[in-house]
């Protein structure tokens, strides 16, 4: 197969190269998948530099999210009782996504939704359940709620915008450029606000009925403190991440005075702590996928085709030049790149 192998940590994504490697060897519980599209993530940028909390022993193949076709089922099942069969279209996440082939367990795979292609499905596995579980499981979103989504043109942001709208909420989206605000609007946001403005909390609050504030704040950036200025009584403030940099320190009297709940979401930890929730979340997401109320959030301003385009795709992601999910098409041997 071909893939991007890390034999030593690199300074940046443009140092990555594609090489010919041995086919991955699945263990008895793994499927083998021929990859047709692979998605980029910020944690990939950390991992290739040796700065992520989960570092495989060198050498290893970079990447995680993908979509493709099952080419072999787990040997432990002897072809019986496996959820997927050879030829099935799947998406998922497993170490080694920047390659033409990868191995993954059943829990790391989902079927490509009906009517969806590989390109659109490749970026679903991380962002969609993160946003659904955050809004619904943790914040009890209901129809009629007003939801503020920060960094709304990002991967999790656009997922949150669509899910909130599909479930009957009114969405206010923030971003730092007009282009990204336009993207959020295109994916369903009712209102957009430039959060580089000093007065953005006041602008947000004035958009809500009787300037009461929003019911839910979805924050993957680190804007908790300022968001307390535009949240309603009994509001729910969801902490998803800290892409803005430093981790905030917030005065807890602000939670008391407005009856605010501040909750976190660590989707990856549900497998260990609350595994039953995982299928619940995915079952609801597939209803939204198949009804087309929620679609893929793929970046389309530029096309990336072939593993050789992964370094540039990662560079663009890291420099904040993109929106949504940056997905690279991976033609299999004999397929055209066109």
C-alpha angles and dihedrals in degrees: 000000000000124000149142106265123191110215092157132012117267135215094233145343096274088067091065120106136190119237141173111262139175117272111268113260112226122216118232093275099047136095122216116229131193103221119229098171134013128199128217125229136186090240088061088063090053094044096053088054093049092246102112123104090238111054119169118217112270130294104044139145115253127230135055120199120071148142128218149114128304110244099172136017127219114288091218090067096049088216092302127113096002115143093220132046132205107283096029117135113235143167128203149119131272134141109279104044095144093077142074092256136028139176122230140167122241092257089058094057139071130181116261104256117256111276095013127120130222093256094055095042098049095081100046105087100076108025103041100055090040091057097040095048091045096051100035109022097038104026101031093227114200136180111283096032120132110228128195112203116193120207085014095175093060125095097266090033096059090044089053093047092053096043093048091049093046090054094051104264129137109238130212110190127200129199138148103244136045091239092055092046088052090051091052089050091050090055092053111279112152095207134014130207129188105232093199085077113097091223098049094121090057091047091051093048093051090056092061124084110284087350089281094145134239125306096218133027116198106200124182091153111057103260098131097123097051091042090063086071093065104033123108130238107283089018123163119225114198121203110205102157149322107250089148091070126247120057109249130242110211128192105244093213086077089064090051098047095053099030089242124172115212112198135174132217124210102171094179091060094059091083089064102033108028110010095163089067093061096071091042091057094045093047090057092044093053089055088056093045095050093045088049091232085126122037136179116287097216120163107243105173087097133016122230116198127178132014089275087070094057095088092054091044090053091046091053091047093050094048091052091241092132142060133214119000117339106217128184120209112228111202112207120229110294094021122116119242088224 
